[in-house]
Structures are given as C-alpha cells and as structure tokens.
C-alpha cells in the first residue's frame, strides 16, 4: 500500500504526463491545421497571381491596341494636314503667278503711258513756246493800245487806274454791305428761331420767385419802452450791439420798431436775430449781447452750410468742398439789383442744365457752373476785385474743374469763354436777370446807362443825333443822308451794337435803329 504522500505524488506525476501528452497532441494538431491553411493560402495566392498576370496581359494588349489606333489617327491627320498645306501652297503659287502676270501687264501699260507722256511733254513744250510768243505779242499790242488811250483820254495809265480803283472800292463796299446784310438777316432769323425754341423751353420748365430786398431790416418791438432798454444807460447797450455785429441801429420815431442797417446781409441777419432774441429774453446788457451774438453767429453758420447742402442736393450736383458749400449758402442773404442771388444762381443752374440737355451736352456740369457763377458775390465786400474774378479764384482754391472756373470768369464777357458750358451759363445769367420783375435798377445807374448809350451813338461819323428811348431798351440814331447810304446804314447799326456790347453792362438787349431819310421841300405860289 502506498502512503498518502506517495499516492499524491503518483497522481501529480500522472497529471503532468497527461498534460504533456495533451500539449504535444494540441501542438501537432495546430501545426497540421496551420500547414493546411498555409497550403490553401499559397493556392489562393498562386491563383490571384495567375489572374493578375492574365489581367496585366489583357491591359497591355488593349493599351497597345489603343496606342496603335492613336498612331493611325495621328498619321491620318498628319496626311490630311500635309494635303491641305500642299493645296494651299499650290493655290498661293497660282495667285502669285497671276499677280506676276498682272504686274507684267501693268508694266507694259506703264511703258506705253510713259511713251505717250513723253510725246505729250514734247507737245506741251512746243505749245508753251507758242504761248510765250503770243503773250509777248499781246503785251506789245496792249502797250500800244495803252499809249493810244493815253493820247485820246489825256490821262496817264496810273491816273486812270486810281479812278477805276476808287470806283471799284465803292462798288465793292456797297456790294459787301448788301451781302453782309443778307447773310446776317438769314443767320439772325435761323439763330433766333433755334435759340427761341431752346430758351422758351428752358424758361417754361424753370420759373423762380424773386423777392426784392434792401439794405435795412426792421425789428418789431412789443412796445416803445423797449427802445430805451435797447439804447441802455448812456447808450452802452446800443454801442455794444453795433460793435458786436458791425451794423448800424437806427432808433427813431417809428412806433414799435428798430431799423438794422448794413450793406453786409449776413451781418444784418445776425443783428436782427440777436435783437429779437434779446427782446424775448429781456436781459439786455453788454455781456449778454456778446453772448447772444456769438451764439447766433454759430447757428447762422450752420444754417448757411445746411442751405448750401440742400441746394446742391436739390440740383443733383456732385459733392463739393464744405467751405465752398458754406460760402454758397451765404448767397441766401445777398441781393443784386433787388434779386436774391441764391435764387438767381439756382435759376441759372436750371436754365443752363435744360439748354445743355437740349444740345446733347453734360447737364450736371452745366448746372454746377450755373450754380457757382456768382459765388464771388458772397465775399465781394471783403476782397478787392470784380465778383467774376473773385469767384474764379475761390473755385480754383477749392479744386473746381477748369470748365466751371472759366464759366464763372467769363459770364460777363470780360474773359473769353473756352467751353460751350461757359456760353450757356452766360446766356442763362442774362435770361434770369433780364426777364420782367427779376431785377430793379437804381436811378443813378439808369441815368448813366442812358447817357452812355447816346454818347456811343454820337461818336460815330455821319450821326446827326441819337436818342435813347424805351427806358434804355432802344436807341434811335438819325444820320446825315448825304454822308451815309442805305447799305452803310446797316453796317453802322451793326458797329454801334457791337460797341454797346463791349462798353456797357445791361440786362436784356438794346435795339439799335438807324434812320436815314431824304426830304424834298418846295412851295406852290
């Protein structure tokens, strides 16, 4: 009998032996399975390789076939191109051959013509020699006839020539005056018709109201006691107002009113608004006056900028310099012959734009030039010079185009217009200023213009008397009938009109009438 320990050892040994046997059997089984899988995989790999080789062979074969097709097509195309080039070369060769034949024919023709011209040249030489001989013979005969005429007439050739030239000059002058009159009448009739159509259309589409303003403004007072408060103790308040605003205050017997006087409309407006606000506020003393005037001046400056901005928006004009816009707004308080300059400038802009449209020109540039043509009047009391020159300098300073500058500078005719827009602005300015009710004229300037009209007419030779009538819209000139002919009367009227245009400034147009009459008087006894 085995002891328990021995029994346990025997069991352990049996278990170890059994495990080793199982491990070995499992290893053998796994190895055989693995070998079987390897063989299967090798078979599959061999099959795949064989299929890949077959597919590669097919691809190679198809690629060779496609390459052969491409080579064949390229060969056919090359052959076609070569055939076409051959045909083109053949056609070109035929054309060259034809041109060569044509040139040869022309060369033959030129040779024949050259021979003909050589013969003609010889004939011309012979004719020229014959003409020279005839001309010499004619000169000798003319000289003989002149000597014979001198003996018969008792005058030398030079004297006869002078008489003939005087007669020819007189006849030519009369014919020229008659021709000038006919051409001028036709041109004036046609030009008047076209201008009348364009201008009437422009005026129909643009009509602005004009308000006559003066150099004074009236400030209404709640009562006459307010006059004393405005004057202040020993006049200190009124002096402070005048010093701060640069205007003259007139406090007279006019009930419940104070008059503000100044040639500068902006200063006058500042003073008027400041007085109105002081009256409402009730605190009138020098310190308060300066404070209110500064505040009003700032508000008015902004208002002028707004007015200028609104104007360029209304006219659909491109943006311009802010300072130029503010200067443009100052024209709201500027008048000329009682006509508000801003309204006049807007009207000129509309008229110039409409006429430019009718003529097929850029309307925007014409409107811009029309709006800015009188901008110099906003500062002409501060700067020396005429308002067209001041305005042109301003526009150059703010970078306006040369066309707009020239329109401003040339609208009164002192500078030559360099563009059609400048001519349109000058015409629109004359239309706006000359139509009834647009402007009023001072008595002094009216009398000066009437006197100058008569002086200009009297300065011409042959004028007996001149009379300015119809408020200076017409000048009638009586000429001496023995010194001025009918044809010369037409020329005299034209020259007087040109002189008036050069030397006078006037709204509208002036009619020049030259009167020539012959009176025969006798008495029956």
C-alpha positions as MATLAB code, in Angstrom:
seq = 'XXXXXXXXXXXXXXXXXXXXXXXXXXXXXXXXXXXXXXXXXXXXXXXXXXXXXXXXXXXXXXXXXXXXXXXXXXXXXXXXXXXXXXXXXXXXXXXXXXXXXXXXXXXXXXXXXXXXXXXXXXXXXXXXXXXXXXXXXXXXXXXXXXXXXXXXXXXXXXXXXXXXXXXXXXXXXXXXXXXXXXXXXXXXXXXXXXXXXXXXXXXXXXXXXXXXXXXXXXXXXXXXXXXXXXXXXXXXXXXXXXXXXXXXXXXXXXXXXXXXXXXXXXXXXXXXXXXXXXXXXXXXXXXXXXXXXXXXXXXXXXXXXXXXXXXXXXXXXXXXXXXXXXXXXXXXXXXXXXXXXXXXXXXXXXXXXXXXXXXXXXXXXXXXXXXXXXXXXXXXXXXXXXXXXXXXXXXXXXXXXXXXXXXXXXXXXXXXXXXXXXXXXXXXXXXXXXXXXXXXXXXXXXXXXXXXXXXXXXXXXXXXXXXXXXXXXXXXXXXXXXXXXXXXXXXXXXXXXXXXXXXXXXXXXXXXXXXXXXXXXXXXX';
ca = [
       0.000    0.000    0.000;
       1.147    3.373   -0.826;
       1.262    6.095    1.673;
      -0.878    9.175    1.059;
       2.174   11.216    0.051;
       3.230    8.635   -2.446;
      -0.288    8.412   -3.759;
      -0.342   12.182   -4.169;
       2.983   12.179   -5.986;
       1.796    9.403   -8.279;
      -1.345   11.419   -9.101;
       0.680   14.556   -9.742;
       3.037   12.614  -11.993;
       0.068   11.171  -13.890;
      -1.418   14.640  -14.277;
       1.894   16.081  -15.551;
       2.299   13.206  -18.020;
      -1.284   13.649  -19.194;
      -0.779   17.433  -19.595;
       2.425   16.912  -21.571;
       0.713   14.428  -23.804;
      -2.229   16.839  -24.313;
       0.096   19.738  -25.058;
       2.028   17.703  -27.571;
      -1.137   16.425  -29.228;
      -2.516   20.030  -29.391;
       0.725   21.304  -30.874;
       0.662   18.622  -33.551;
      -2.989   19.372  -34.370;
      -2.362   23.160  -34.543;
       0.693   22.636  -36.731;
      -1.236   20.492  -39.167;
      -4.067   22.999  -39.260;
      -1.562   25.823  -39.864;
       0.157   23.860  -42.623;
      -3.229   23.222  -44.206;
      -4.077   26.963  -44.093;
      -0.658   27.859  -45.498;
      -1.174   25.476  -48.403;
      -4.648   26.887  -49.001;
      -3.282   30.462  -48.876;
      -0.471   29.539  -51.261;
      -3.004   28.098  -53.676;
      -5.135   31.258  -53.435;
      -2.051   33.462  -53.862;
      -0.949   31.473  -56.871;
      -4.426   31.801  -58.344;
      -4.528   35.556  -57.695;
      -1.055   35.954  -59.196;
      -2.114   33.997  -62.237;
      -5.277   36.113  -62.656;
      -3.256   39.340  -62.149;
      -0.798   38.233  -64.820;
      -3.652   37.447  -67.192;
      -5.292   40.846  -66.454;
      -1.974   42.697  -66.885;
      -1.508   40.928  -70.210;
      -5.021   41.971  -71.270;
      -4.349   45.577  -70.201;
      -1.072   45.571  -72.045;
      -2.732   44.203  -75.139;
      -5.581   46.767  -75.025;
      -3.090   49.617  -74.402;
      -1.050   48.518  -77.395;
      -4.208   48.421  -79.485;
      -5.245   51.946  -78.342;
      -1.726   53.225  -78.977;
      -1.819   51.763  -82.479;
      -5.229   53.400  -83.057;
      -3.898   56.765  -81.873;
      -0.813   56.438  -84.055;
      -3.044   55.575  -87.015;
      -5.328   58.581  -86.348;
      -2.369   60.925  -85.941;
      -0.925   59.618  -89.147;
      -4.205   60.206  -90.973;
      -4.467   63.747  -89.562;
      -0.874   64.466  -90.490;
      -1.528   63.244  -94.023;
      -4.675   65.378  -94.265;
      -2.790   68.437  -92.991;
       0.024   67.827  -95.441;
      -2.502   67.506  -98.266;
      -4.208   70.749  -97.180;
      -0.873   72.555  -96.944;
       0.025   71.232 -100.352;
      -3.259   72.529 -101.776;
      -2.737   75.924 -100.019;
       0.780   76.197 -101.364;
      -0.475   75.326 -104.818;
      -3.234   77.973 -104.591;
      -0.701   80.513 -103.302;
       1.606   79.645 -106.145;
      -1.248   80.142 -108.625;
      -2.144   83.513 -107.092;
       1.470   84.612 -107.187;
       1.710   83.539 -110.797;
      -1.464   85.501 -111.607;
      -0.156   88.571 -109.770;
       3.137   88.298 -111.591;
       1.282   88.180 -114.904;
      -0.866   91.136 -113.829;
       2.231   93.116 -112.839;
       3.821   92.337 -116.161;
       0.699   93.571 -117.977;
       0.697   96.730 -115.842;
       4.367   97.275 -116.524;
       3.591   97.078 -120.255;
       0.754   99.577 -119.803;
       3.029  101.901 -117.818;
       5.665  101.701 -120.513;
       3.099  102.636 -123.166;
       1.794  105.507 -120.991;
       5.341  106.705 -120.345;
       5.930  106.842 -124.080;
       2.663  108.713 -124.541;
       3.557  111.165 -121.759;
       6.933  111.757 -123.363;
       5.175  112.695 -126.574;
       2.715  114.911 -124.742;
       5.564  116.621 -122.891;
       7.170  117.494 -126.191;
       3.813  118.853 -127.432;
       3.447  120.913 -124.244;
       6.928  122.352 -124.693;
       6.028  123.385 -128.221;
       2.718  124.881 -127.027;
       4.444  126.708 -124.167;
       6.874  128.279 -126.610;
       3.960  129.296 -128.823;
       2.080  130.775 -125.809;
       5.146  132.767 -124.820;
       5.376  134.200 -128.289;
       1.672  135.066 -128.271;
       1.964  136.571 -124.774;
       4.849  138.784 -125.871;
       2.879  139.864 -128.938;
      -0.187  140.569 -126.728;
       1.938  142.612 -124.326;
       3.273  144.678 -127.214;
      -0.246  145.244 -128.569;
      -1.531  146.134 -125.053;
       1.273  148.617 -124.621;
       0.454  150.193 -127.999;
      -3.256  150.388 -127.068;
      -2.441  151.957 -123.650;
      -0.313  154.626 -125.358;
      -3.126  155.240 -127.823;
      -5.720  155.505 -124.968;
      -3.457  157.905 -123.063;
      -3.240  160.147 -126.149;
      -7.024  160.013 -126.665;
      -8.088  160.492 -122.953;
      -5.372  162.894 -121.956;
      -4.736  160.813 -118.743;
      -1.878  158.582 -117.768;
      -2.436  154.884 -117.042;
      -1.744  155.472 -113.337;
      -4.426  158.186 -113.108;
      -6.966  156.038 -114.908;
      -6.106  153.116 -112.636;
      -6.652  155.221 -109.480;
     -10.079  156.399 -110.742;
     -11.024  152.820 -111.611;
      -9.853  151.522 -108.217;
     -11.885  154.149 -106.338;
     -14.998  153.213 -108.295;
     -14.350  149.509 -107.742;
     -13.799  150.003 -103.976;
     -17.047  151.982 -103.663;
     -18.954  149.344 -105.649;
     -17.345  146.532 -103.637;
     -18.208  148.264 -100.336;
     -21.844  148.613 -101.354;
     -21.985  145.004 -102.561;
     -20.229  143.792  -99.391;
     -22.615  145.743  -97.148;
     -25.581  144.336  -99.081;
     -24.185  140.802  -98.886;
     -23.390  141.169  -95.173;
     -26.952  142.351  -94.538;
     -28.441  139.380  -96.425;
     -26.180  136.846  -94.661;
     -26.781  138.480  -91.283;
     -30.553  138.526  -91.803;
     -30.577  134.839  -92.713;
     -28.261  133.886  -89.843;
     -30.175  136.013  -87.332;
     -33.525  134.588  -88.461;
     -32.330  130.991  -88.208;
     -30.369  131.589  -84.982;
     -33.300  133.439  -83.405;
     -35.640  130.610  -84.274;
     -33.422  127.896  -82.780;
     -32.444  129.993  -79.747;
     -36.081  130.968  -79.176;
     -37.128  127.305  -79.151;
     -34.402  126.264  -76.687;
     -34.734  129.301  -74.411;
     -38.536  129.219  -74.353;
     -38.441  125.545  -73.396;
     -35.929  126.294  -70.640;
     -37.971  129.219  -69.296;
     -41.185  127.190  -69.364;
     -39.551  124.490  -67.247;
     -37.972  126.886  -64.760;
     -39.723  129.757  -63.001;
     -38.467  131.155  -59.682;
     -39.922  133.847  -57.485;
     -37.732  136.849  -56.796;
     -38.046  138.923  -53.630;
     -36.781  142.471  -53.604;
     -34.711  143.173  -50.521;
     -32.906  146.279  -49.361;
     -30.002  147.156  -47.093;
     -32.170  147.525  -43.970;
     -34.169  145.165  -41.775;
     -36.951  146.114  -39.381;
     -37.171  144.546  -35.909;
     -40.598  144.791  -34.325;
     -40.796  145.724  -30.623;
     -43.505  144.743  -28.131;
     -43.752  148.399  -27.028;
     -41.892  151.709  -27.266;
     -40.394  151.251  -23.795;
     -38.160  148.547  -25.249;
     -36.327  151.241  -27.263;
     -34.929  152.700  -24.049;
     -33.721  149.298  -22.869;
     -32.059  148.678  -26.260;
     -30.261  152.039  -26.032;
     -29.270  151.431  -22.404;
     -27.740  153.810  -19.891;
     -25.747  156.422  -21.802;
     -26.137  154.315  -24.961;
     -23.948  151.428  -23.764;
     -26.309  148.669  -24.970;
     -26.739  150.034  -28.498;
     -22.979  150.602  -28.809;
     -22.344  147.028  -27.653;
     -24.794  145.683  -30.264;
     -23.260  147.738  -33.059;
     -19.712  146.772  -32.031;
     -20.543  143.043  -31.782;
     -22.482  142.817  -35.067;
     -20.881  145.522  -37.246;
     -24.223  147.136  -38.194;
     -25.937  150.463  -37.553;
     -29.031  150.533  -35.319;
     -31.494  153.314  -36.099;
     -33.860  154.124  -33.239;
     -36.207  156.883  -34.424;
     -39.849  157.881  -34.061;
     -41.095  154.810  -35.914;
     -43.571  153.251  -33.467;
     -42.622  149.861  -32.008;
     -39.763  149.265  -34.462;
     -35.976  149.467  -34.696;
     -34.149  149.562  -38.035;
     -30.986  147.495  -38.642;
     -28.852  148.952  -41.454;
     -25.850  147.273  -43.155;
     -24.649  146.501  -46.672;
     -23.490  143.056  -45.460;
     -26.664  140.914  -45.445;
     -25.177  138.236  -43.166;
     -24.218  140.784  -40.520;
     -27.654  142.353  -40.810;
     -29.316  138.973  -40.305;
     -27.120  138.207  -37.269;
     -28.011  141.582  -35.712;
     -31.734  141.133  -36.420;
     -31.873  137.658  -34.860;
     -29.758  138.753  -31.888;
     -32.098  141.718  -31.208;
     -35.181  139.522  -31.465;
     -33.705  137.002  -29.009;
     -32.588  139.746  -26.600;
     -36.096  141.222  -26.662;
     -37.641  137.837  -25.870;
     -35.024  137.126  -23.181;
     -35.428  140.547  -21.571;
     -31.831  140.686  -20.264;
     -30.154  143.383  -22.327;
     -26.646  144.358  -21.251;
     -23.205  144.321  -22.995;
     -22.154  140.919  -21.631;
     -25.422  139.287  -22.671;
     -25.235  140.984  -26.097;
     -21.835  139.436  -26.858;
     -23.009  136.020  -25.686;
     -26.170  136.097  -27.812;
     -24.347  137.441  -30.909;
     -21.718  134.652  -30.720;
     -24.432  132.056  -30.369;
     -26.464  133.463  -33.274;
     -23.356  133.655  -35.459;
     -22.648  129.956  -34.854;
     -26.254  128.982  -35.560;
     -26.314  131.038  -38.744;
     -23.033  129.492  -39.924;
     -24.549  126.021  -39.576;
     -27.719  127.217  -41.280;
     -25.706  128.551  -44.218;
     -23.939  125.181  -44.544;
     -27.335  123.415  -44.480;
     -28.721  125.794  -47.113;
     -25.734  125.148  -49.389;
     -26.008  121.383  -48.891;
     -29.750  121.426  -49.591;
     -29.117  123.444  -52.754;
     -26.611  121.005  -54.264;
     -28.922  118.089  -53.360;
     -31.873  119.878  -54.981;
     -29.876  120.404  -58.187;
     -28.458  116.846  -58.121;
     -24.866  118.093  -58.167;
     -21.855  116.051  -57.030;
     -20.245  116.795  -53.675;
     -18.056  119.873  -53.278;
     -15.762  121.310  -50.618;
     -17.517  122.021  -47.292;
     -16.184  125.583  -47.119;
     -17.411  126.250  -50.665;
     -20.836  124.888  -49.693;
     -20.936  127.300  -46.716;
     -19.896  130.196  -48.967;
     -22.640  129.227  -51.406;
     -25.170  129.308  -48.563;
     -24.211  132.942  -47.807;
     -25.823  133.924  -51.113;
     -29.204  133.382  -49.438;
     -28.755  136.776  -47.749;
     -27.163  138.518  -50.754;
     -29.146  140.583  -53.270;
     -28.187  142.213  -56.568;
     -30.490  144.852  -58.073;
     -33.098  143.595  -55.613;
     -32.750  139.995  -56.887;
     -31.888  137.255  -54.385;
     -28.541  135.898  -55.603;
     -29.050  132.304  -54.388;
     -32.406  132.041  -56.158;
     -30.875  133.666  -59.222;
     -27.968  131.147  -59.148;
     -30.368  128.207  -58.851;
     -32.411  129.558  -61.743;
     -29.270  129.970  -63.868;
     -28.290  126.385  -62.990;
     -31.707  125.053  -64.065;
     -31.698  127.071  -67.312;
     -28.125  126.060  -68.217;
     -28.871  122.397  -67.461;
     -32.025  122.376  -69.589;
     -30.289  124.058  -72.528;
     -27.335  121.647  -72.199;
     -29.754  118.710  -72.322;
     -31.370  120.096  -75.452;
     -27.940  120.426  -77.085;
     -26.791  116.945  -76.010;
     -24.167  118.214  -73.526;
     -23.416  117.105  -69.909;
     -26.228  118.742  -67.902;
     -24.613  118.115  -64.489;
     -21.529  120.184  -65.315;
     -23.683  122.971  -66.796;
     -25.836  123.063  -63.624;
     -22.726  123.124  -61.419;
     -21.219  126.016  -63.395;
     -24.542  127.894  -63.319;
     -24.904  127.479  -59.561;
     -21.355  128.685  -58.837;
     -21.128  131.504  -61.404;
     -21.969  134.253  -58.843;
     -20.285  132.705  -55.775;
     -17.864  135.659  -55.718;
     -20.729  137.921  -54.604;
     -20.751  136.141  -51.235;
     -17.387  137.722  -50.352;
     -17.014  140.631  -52.802;
     -17.365  143.168  -49.944;
     -14.357  141.551  -48.240;
     -11.993  141.068  -51.228;
     -10.813  143.518  -53.876;
     -11.818  142.831  -57.492;
     -14.845  142.062  -59.620;
     -17.138  139.268  -58.497;
     -16.359  137.022  -61.557;
     -12.631  137.219  -60.797;
     -13.176  136.715  -57.045;
     -15.427  133.728  -57.754;
     -12.928  132.193  -60.191;
     -10.137  132.497  -57.598;
     -12.373  130.842  -54.982;
     -13.253  127.964  -57.314;
      -9.583  127.381  -58.171;
      -8.786  127.355  -54.451;
     -11.409  124.674  -53.788;
     -10.333  122.486  -56.730;
     -13.190  123.012  -59.183;
     -12.682  121.945  -62.814;
     -11.255  124.424  -65.392;
     -14.600  124.420  -67.266;
     -16.513  125.570  -64.164;
     -13.845  128.195  -63.342;
     -13.961  129.558  -66.892;
     -17.784  129.729  -66.851;
     -17.618  131.806  -63.653;
     -14.877  134.040  -65.009;
     -16.447  134.591  -68.454;
     -20.163  135.045  -67.664;
     -19.945  138.856  -68.027;
     -17.869  138.734  -71.219;
     -14.618  140.137  -69.811;
     -12.876  136.773  -70.355;
     -13.084  134.602  -73.463;
     -15.338  131.533  -72.932;
     -13.437  128.283  -73.539;
     -16.338  125.799  -73.466;
     -19.958  125.525  -74.551;
     -20.984  125.376  -70.866;
     -19.477  128.845  -70.312;
     -21.594  130.247  -73.169;
     -24.728  128.551  -71.800;
     -24.102  129.968  -68.309;
     -23.692  133.483  -69.736;
     -26.943  133.088  -71.700;
     -28.811  131.685  -68.679;
     -27.482  134.516  -66.496;
     -28.772  137.092  -68.984;
     -32.175  135.357  -69.188;
     -32.576  135.189  -65.410;
     -31.503  138.815  -64.927;
     -33.430  140.326  -67.837;
     -36.890  138.844  -67.562;
     -39.572  141.188  -66.197;
     -39.665  141.507  -62.425;
     -36.337  139.805  -61.870;
     -34.315  142.910  -61.051;
     -34.690  146.525  -60.226;
     -32.253  149.243  -61.140;
     -31.139  152.319  -59.258;
     -31.942  155.708  -60.757;
     -28.280  156.694  -60.835;
     -27.128  153.650  -62.847;
     -30.165  154.009  -65.131;
     -29.286  157.648  -65.984;
     -25.623  156.715  -66.537;
     -26.587  153.969  -68.963;
     -28.953  156.247  -70.931;
     -26.264  158.943  -71.203;
     -23.584  156.439  -72.227;
     -25.856  154.990  -74.921;
     -26.316  158.392  -76.556;
     -22.586  159.173  -76.260;
     -21.625  155.927  -78.002;
     -24.050  156.566  -80.872;
     -22.949  160.215  -81.285;
     -19.272  159.163  -81.508;
     -19.726  157.575  -84.965;
     -19.134  159.543  -88.166;
     -22.258  160.575  -90.072;
     -24.565  160.535  -86.992;
     -26.691  163.675  -86.694;
     -28.479  162.926  -83.401;
     -29.106  159.936  -81.119;
     -31.966  159.388  -78.676;
     -32.214  156.647  -76.014;
     -35.886  155.667  -75.566;
     -37.972  152.857  -74.074;
     -36.148  153.150  -70.730;
     -32.832  152.474  -72.434;
     -34.071  149.390  -74.292;
     -33.813  151.154  -77.663;
     -31.564  153.818  -79.186;
     -32.671  155.673  -82.323;
     -29.970  157.271  -84.459;
     -30.621  159.883  -87.162;
     -27.838  160.008  -89.762;
     -26.937  162.572  -92.425;
     -28.348  161.165  -95.648;
     -25.660  162.676  -97.860;
     -22.849  161.030  -95.834;
     -24.426  157.612  -95.102;
     -26.014  155.415  -97.769;
     -28.740  152.816  -97.167;
     -26.235  149.958  -97.264;
     -23.849  151.846  -94.965;
     -26.726  152.460  -92.514;
     -26.989  148.694  -91.994;
     -23.259  148.446  -91.325;
     -23.413  151.473  -88.975;
     -26.180  149.832  -86.892;
     -24.086  146.677  -86.582;
     -20.945  148.562  -85.478;
     -22.857  150.641  -82.898;
     -24.453  147.471  -81.466;
     -21.025  145.807  -81.155;
     -19.619  148.881  -79.367;
     -22.556  148.911  -76.913;
     -21.968  145.219  -76.150;
     -18.294  145.884  -75.406;
     -18.626  149.062  -73.322;
     -21.916  148.676  -71.397;
     -23.400  146.219  -68.915;
     -27.183  145.970  -69.093;
     -29.945  143.409  -68.553;
     -31.644  142.007  -71.652;
     -30.891  143.534  -75.045;
     -30.842  147.002  -76.600;
     -32.380  147.681  -80.007;
     -30.325  149.918  -82.335;
     -32.363  151.740  -85.024;
     -30.580  153.840  -87.693;
     -32.883  156.271  -89.558;
     -31.894  157.759  -92.917;
     -34.382  159.858  -94.838;
     -34.408  162.345  -97.715;
     -36.814  165.290  -97.593;
     -37.582  167.460 -100.621;
     -39.470  170.711  -99.823;
     -40.981  173.166 -102.294;
     -43.768  175.731 -102.227;
     -46.604  176.312 -104.685;
     -47.264  180.029 -105.155;
];
